[in-house]
Amino acid sequence: MLRADEEDASELKIGDDFLKAKCLMNSEVAILLEHRCDQMKHMSGDSTTQLPQVLEKSLQYVKRFSRFTNQGSVKQVREVLSRYQLAEFELAVIGNLCPENVDEAKSVVPSLKTKGRGHDDEAIERLLNDLLMIKKFE
Protein backbone atom coordinates (compact mmCIF):
# COMPACT_ATOMS: atom_id res chain seq x y z
CA MET A 1 0.00 0.00 0.00
CA LEU A 2 1.29 3.45 -0.96
CA ARG A 3 1.52 6.29 1.52
CA ALA A 4 -0.19 9.56 0.63
CA ASP A 5 3.13 11.25 -0.18
CA GLU A 6 3.99 8.40 -2.60
CA GLU A 7 0.70 8.55 -4.51
CA ASP A 8 0.69 10.32 -7.86
CA ALA A 9 -2.21 9.80 -10.27
CA SER A 10 -0.21 11.31 -13.11
CA GLU A 11 2.04 8.24 -12.92
CA LEU A 12 -0.75 5.77 -12.01
CA LYS A 13 0.58 5.48 -8.46
CA ILE A 14 -2.84 5.42 -6.83
CA GLY A 15 -2.71 2.48 -4.48
CA ASP A 16 -3.65 -1.16 -5.00
CA ASP A 17 -7.21 -0.77 -3.74
CA PHE A 18 -7.99 1.96 -6.21
CA LEU A 19 -6.20 0.30 -9.11
CA LYS A 20 -8.34 -2.82 -8.65
CA ALA A 21 -11.62 -0.92 -8.11
CA LYS A 22 -14.30 -0.81 -10.78
CA CYS A 23 -14.96 2.84 -11.58
CA LEU A 24 -18.26 3.85 -13.11
CA MET A 25 -19.04 6.79 -15.33
CA ASN A 26 -21.85 9.11 -14.25
CA SER A 27 -23.93 7.75 -17.13
CA GLU A 28 -23.59 4.20 -15.78
CA VAL A 29 -24.50 5.32 -12.26
CA ALA A 30 -27.59 7.09 -13.66
CA ILE A 31 -28.75 3.87 -15.32
CA LEU A 32 -28.24 1.89 -12.10
CA LEU A 33 -30.05 4.46 -9.95
CA GLU A 34 -32.95 4.72 -12.40
CA HIS A 35 -33.28 0.95 -12.31
CA ARG A 36 -33.25 0.98 -8.50
CA CYS A 37 -35.92 3.71 -8.42
CA ASP A 38 -38.10 1.69 -10.78
CA GLN A 39 -37.62 -1.41 -8.60
CA MET A 40 -38.61 0.46 -5.45
CA LYS A 41 -41.73 1.88 -7.08
CA HIS A 42 -42.69 -1.52 -8.50
CA MET A 43 -42.15 -3.27 -5.16
CA SER A 44 -44.32 -0.75 -3.36
CA GLY A 45 -47.10 -1.23 -5.91
CA ASP A 46 -47.66 2.53 -5.97
CA SER A 47 -46.10 4.66 -8.70
CA THR A 48 -46.47 7.75 -6.49
CA THR A 49 -44.27 6.28 -3.75
CA GLN A 50 -41.82 8.83 -2.42
CA LEU A 51 -38.22 7.71 -2.89
CA PRO A 52 -35.50 8.44 -0.33
CA GLN A 53 -34.20 11.97 -0.82
CA VAL A 54 -30.58 10.85 -1.06
CA LEU A 55 -31.52 8.54 -3.94
CA GLU A 56 -33.41 11.29 -5.76
CA LYS A 57 -30.61 13.83 -5.27
CA SER A 58 -27.96 11.36 -6.38
CA LEU A 59 -29.95 10.54 -9.50
CA GLN A 60 -30.43 14.23 -10.30
CA TYR A 61 -26.70 14.81 -9.90
CA VAL A 62 -25.50 12.00 -12.15
CA LYS A 63 -28.13 12.80 -14.78
CA ARG A 64 -27.02 16.42 -14.81
CA PHE A 65 -23.39 15.50 -15.41
CA SER A 66 -23.90 12.46 -17.65
CA ARG A 67 -22.55 12.89 -21.15
CA PHE A 68 -24.44 9.91 -22.55
CA THR A 69 -28.10 9.24 -21.90
CA ASN A 70 -29.20 6.02 -23.52
CA GLN A 71 -28.09 2.61 -22.31
CA GLY A 72 -26.77 1.50 -25.69
CA SER A 73 -24.47 4.51 -25.97
CA VAL A 74 -23.21 4.06 -22.43
CA LYS A 75 -22.37 0.42 -23.13
CA GLN A 76 -20.65 1.41 -26.37
CA VAL A 77 -18.56 4.08 -24.60
CA ARG A 78 -17.38 1.52 -22.03
CA GLU A 79 -16.47 -0.94 -24.81
CA VAL A 80 -14.64 1.66 -26.91
CA LEU A 81 -12.66 3.05 -23.99
CA SER A 82 -11.79 -0.46 -22.79
CA ARG A 83 -10.06 -1.14 -26.11
CA TYR A 84 -7.48 1.53 -25.30
CA GLN A 85 -6.20 -0.32 -22.21
CA LEU A 86 -6.96 2.51 -19.82
CA ALA A 87 -6.95 2.14 -16.06
CA GLU A 88 -10.48 2.10 -14.63
CA PHE A 89 -10.25 5.60 -13.23
CA GLU A 90 -8.85 6.94 -16.54
CA LEU A 91 -11.77 5.38 -18.37
CA ALA A 92 -14.27 6.95 -15.96
CA VAL A 93 -12.69 10.41 -16.13
CA ILE A 94 -12.56 10.44 -19.91
CA GLY A 95 -16.09 9.03 -20.17
CA ASN A 96 -17.39 11.66 -17.73
CA LEU A 97 -15.58 14.70 -19.08
CA CYS A 98 -15.32 13.85 -22.80
CA PRO A 99 -12.29 16.05 -23.49
CA GLU A 100 -12.41 17.79 -26.84
CA ASN A 101 -8.74 17.48 -27.81
CA VAL A 102 -5.53 15.66 -26.93
CA ASP A 103 -4.14 18.46 -24.75
CA GLU A 104 -7.35 18.61 -22.73
CA ALA A 105 -7.33 14.82 -22.33
CA LYS A 106 -3.75 14.88 -21.06
CA SER A 107 -4.62 17.72 -18.74
CA VAL A 108 -7.53 15.93 -17.06
CA VAL A 109 -5.77 12.53 -17.12
CA PRO A 110 -2.03 13.28 -16.74
CA SER A 111 -1.16 9.57 -16.67
CA LEU A 112 -1.90 9.47 -20.42
CA LYS A 113 1.44 11.25 -20.88
CA THR A 114 3.35 8.35 -19.31
CA LYS A 115 5.81 6.98 -21.82
CA GLY A 116 5.53 3.35 -22.85
CA ARG A 117 1.81 3.00 -22.22
CA GLY A 118 0.85 3.16 -25.89
CA HIS A 119 -1.06 6.41 -25.55
CA ASP A 120 0.63 8.62 -28.07
CA ASP A 121 -1.20 11.67 -29.38
CA GLU A 122 -2.60 9.76 -32.36
CA ALA A 123 -4.10 7.03 -30.14
CA ILE A 124 -5.65 9.63 -27.85
CA GLU A 125 -7.05 11.47 -30.87
CA ARG A 126 -8.61 8.22 -32.17
CA LEU A 127 -10.13 7.58 -28.74
CA LEU A 128 -11.64 11.08 -28.63
CA ASN A 129 -12.98 10.73 -32.18
CA ASP A 130 -14.58 7.41 -31.24
CA LEU A 131 -16.33 9.11 -28.31
CA LEU A 132 -17.45 11.97 -30.53
CA MET A 133 -19.00 9.54 -33.02
CA ILE A 134 -20.97 7.82 -30.25
CA LYS A 135 -22.19 11.16 -28.94
CA LYS A 136 -23.14 12.33 -32.45
CA PHE A 137 -25.35 9.32 -33.11
CA GLU A 138 -26.89 9.09 -29.66
N, C-alpha and C positions, 0 to 999 in steps of 0.2 A: 504494500500500500504506500502511495506517495504522500509525503507531507505537503501541506499547503504551499510552502515556499518552493517545492519542486514541481508543482503542477504548472503546466503551460499548454493551453488549448491550441496555440498556434503550432505546436510541435506534437500534438496528439498525446501529450502527457497529462491525462485527465483522471487517472486512477482506474484500477481494475474493475471496480463496481460499475463505474460509468461507461467504460469501454464495452462491457458485456450487456449493458441495459438496452432494452428495446425502446427507442425514442419514437414518438408519434408526432406527425404533423398536426397542426390545428384542424385541418380538414378531416383527418382521421378521427380525432377526438370528437368533432362535431357529429360525425356519423354514429359513433358509439353512444354519445349522450342522447341523441335523438332516438336511437333504438331503445335505450333504457327508459326514456320518457314514455314512449309508446307502450312498452311492457308494463310500466306502472299504471298507466291509464287503463290498459286492457285488463290487468289483474283486478283493478278496483271495480270494473264493470261500469264505470261512470266517466264519460269523456270530459266532464267538467271538473274532475278531481284536481285539487290544487297540488302541484308538485313542490318538493322542498325548494326553498328559495336558493340555496347554494347550487342546486342542480340547474335551476332556471338561469341564474346569473352566469354560471360556468358555460352553459350552452350559448347564451347571448355573446359572451366574450369570444369563444372559439369561432362562432359564426361570423362575427364582425371581422376577425383577422384571418379567416380562411381564404386562401387564394383560389381554391377549387371547390365547387359546390356539389357536383354530382358524383355518386359513388364510383361510376366507371372511370371518370377522370382521375379521381383520387387513387384508385388502384393502378391506373396507368402511370401516374407520376411516381409512385413507389417502385414499380417495375423498372421504369426508365432510369431513375436515380440509382437503383441497386446495380444496374449494369456497369456503373462507373466506379465500383469498388470503394464507395465512400464509407466512412465510419457512420454509425447510426446517428450521432448528433449532427454530423455534417449534412447528412441526408435531410434531417428534420429542419435544420436552419435554412438550407437552400429551398426546400419545399415550402416553408413558411414565408420566406422573404422574397423568393423569386427575383434574384438580382438581375438587372437588365444588361450588364456587360461583365467582362472578365475581371476588370479592376474592382468593380463593386463586389463580385463574388469572392475575390481574394480578400477584400476588406472585411466582409462579414464572416468569412471562414478562412482565417489566416493559415490554417494547416494545409490548405490547397497549394500553398507556395512551397511546401516541403519537397525538396529534390528527391527524385527516385520513386515517387509514388505514382507516376504515370499521369499526373494532372498538369500537363503543359497547357499553354493558353489555347491551343487548338481543341484539345479535349474538353476544356471548360466551356469554350464557345459552342461546341456541339451539344453539350449537356444543356446549356441555356437555350439553345435553339429548339431542342427537343421539348423542353418545358413550355416554350412559347407556342409551339405547334399544338400541344395539348390544350393550352389555355384558349387558343384561337378557336378550336373546334368544340369547345365545351358548350 
